[in-house]
């Protein structure tokens, strides 16, 4: 059986795009492993933990990585991979829960640990690990700092396995047997100092991967997928906003189908300052009459009146967007029927909305273009960027020739200021949020911090505070400034910007924006908070 699988594997790998498959056991950041592999220039894909050996053969994987997860391998119903994956003859790397799954399935023992490890740990290589097993740690200093997060641990290794690294509380911090490797720590997180080097060793020293993941290959793959879904005469309506995601979606579709693309920019009354003018300046020359700009602000604000729950806001906005697009599609039918709606949905949107995610993963929030979509639409959905991360989108956008100022623009939520105005929406609060956010962005740009910052904006709610304007006391809104640093929006930290910049932001907002008396600064990281307030 094993020889037959290996022979079939060799044939399949000659025919398929090679890369790494990451088996998802429900860890919220399992996809982060994929992202790190892609950063190293190798294609990676997150697949369900129950992927079959035949499916692995079809995909032509160079190697498999078993992700972390919240369960215990000895629990009833715990997610475990098909044991035949170990007979494919390709390297396997287990990470945290992945190590425990390998130990459990291969006949070892995993127990609740009396000394749990959470946080940084010093990991040293085991004596006698200088043979072939040490390829995983080639060039890595011993000891090295790694990030642990586990309550269970291997207490006895399966036959044929040996320890290749240990920590103070983990005699089996890393193990190996033949082409099976596993680590109890998380190399994918930035807290593991040599994590990228360890992953690189697995990819290039052990799996013999080739660098094959570039902006050009991403574009090529997206165009192939678009053309495989669309008929030769199918027309697409693209939801174009002011952000890089929808702009890149537009550029990819423009290259793939040309004149069969029409784009709609909807002003829902919740845009950034000057957004509509910027979009027209960039895309009118490219799209001409195929760019439709519609002011629907009165409709959206009327539907949102009195709504304070953030989930309801997102769903209302998602529903109204679809209704607008359906109406426009019907108008365009006199020329040619429009059947498809394109959106700039990213992988992180899908993960946070838990659409298509692991059964063991929870939903964080609904995105207006993911969880906010109505169940029945008159248009079929196409999302070219759904497998990409934000940094990959920027690389694709630059390769497609989009202006640098658009490529580097900070993320802006599809529901717009609706998620930055806490509580019910009023025109006054929206205007305070819009003007204050513009000031925050201007000050960050003037200080030369734009490229260091992931997002910078203002939040306003219903809280009021006493201020003194001239010689009179007055009550006004409290504006909260949010400035964060991040790599992929799945984790984020508040930016330690100089006090002088915060002072300038505060002075300008209280002086230039009517109705504001106090300015505060948000210093919560993600997790436990989110980047956007709701």
Order of alpha helices (4+ residues) and beta strands (2+ residues): alpha-beta-alpha-beta-alpha-beta-beta-alpha-beta-beta-beta-beta-beta-alpha-alpha-beta-alpha-beta-alpha-beta-alpha-alpha-beta-alpha-beta-alpha-alpha-alpha-beta-beta-beta-alpha-beta
